Structures are given as structure tokens and as C-alpha cells.
């Protein structure tokens, strides 16, 4: 049961990999790789790779002659990057580095991918300029970010439950607004980073967790997990019960969730003569 989960070092990465990745992030990863047009033999850099769901999808598309470099600031998250790689895939090479200082040579990559990572960086423009640096002329950057103004479950349900659990205590209000971006914001950042052939728009995908327990367990794969674990037993139970009430249906099944992302794409132009 969810209430028996124990939070400890590494548990966030494990729960993210087990409960969030297969249902929510893996289907979006396939879409991002296709949107970028990863081809056999490509050199791909996955920025803010996390547990490597995009890196593994790119490795399948690039094939054994390709190369995939998974970058992230968390060595713990990257330890999952090459797990479950398919035969015939490119090798996934994890590299711990900041998104504004990629450990990748100039003009060496065909594609740079970033799924649900750009919004967490302090300087979007610096990150995209770094993507521009590592791409070859004609290389493609493709990013996806949760869309501003759209409901995002299960994360919004978690935030609502936490807000209910801390009501009247003077604690902060929990919100997911900071993890979203608009189409215009993505276009502006790509333009300022000097990409050409820029496109951006929203895409939607319906997801559903197999059980309410699995969806609730995904909470412990998010930054909300440590907050809940630090609560006293009664308050923690109240928060989990509130989340369960939002996530579950009367018949015990889980809801379909319409998730919406902004996809942005740009091409590095030719080198100046």
C-alpha cells in the first residue's frame, strides 16, 4: 500500500522510474523523439535526462550505429538511464553536468532533446544557447514543456491534497504553475538563442494509471514526496486520503487524464563564413 512507502535517499528516483515514467513520461518521450526526427546513426544529446526515458527512446531510433549522451545534474537519476535498453539500440552514455555547461564538444550532435526540463532551469536562454553550441549546422533541438493554463494531473491533485493538509497552519501554498510554459515563451527563447525554422504548438495525450495506488505512489517520485514523508502520521494520512479522493473514481478505477505539452523545435543554421 502507498502508506507503507518509506522515503529515503534514492527513493524519489526509484518511484519516479517505477510509477511516473511508464505511464506519463514514456509515451511523451516517443512523441518527442519522432517530432525531432531522430534518424539511424544520429548523435543525440538528451538534456535534463532524469532517469533516461527520452534517452532510451532516442537510442532505439538512432540504432546501434548511433550515439546517445544522457545529461543531468543528478547522478542518482542518471543511474537508471541505461536500464532496460533494447537490443539494437545505441548505447546510452550518462554524463553528470549542468544544462548550461554541457560536457559535449562544439558542433558534435545531430539532435538535442529536452523533455520537461527546460522549465526547471534558471536561465532558459542560456540552456538553449548551449544546445545551439553543441549542434552541428542543420542539427535540431526539440523541447517539450507542460502547457500553461492546462490542468496537469496527477501533479495538480497532489498539490490540492497538500494544500488541504496544511490548511490553517500558515504553511506555503503548493502550485505547479512554475513547471509550465506557453507557446510564445518557447518561441521567444528559441528565437533569442538564434535557431532557425522554429515551430511550436501544443499537443495532447490521454494517460491513465493502472490502479489508484500506483497513481498515488507516483507522488513519492516527485518533489512533493519528501514533504509528505516529513509530515506527522495523521496529517500524512489526511493528505494521501485527499489525493486518493481526487484521483480515484467511485467504482474504484482511475480517471483518464488529458495531458497537454508545448512542443518546440528549431534548427541550427550554417556556420558563419
Secondary structure, 3 states (H helix, E strand, C coil): CHHHCCCCCCHHHHHHHHHHHHHHHHHHHHHHHHHHCCCCCCEEEECCCCCCHHHHHHHHHHCCCCEEEEEECCHHHHCCCCCCCCCCCCCEEEEECCCCCCCCCCCCEEEEEEECCHHHCCCHHHHHHHHHHHEEEEEEEEEEEEECCCCCCCHHHHHHHHHHHCCCCCCCCCCCHHHEECHHHHHHHHHHCCCEEEEEEEEEEEECCCCHHHHHHHHHHCCHHHHHHCCCHHHHHHHHHHHHHHHECCCCCECCEEEEEEEEEEECCCCCC
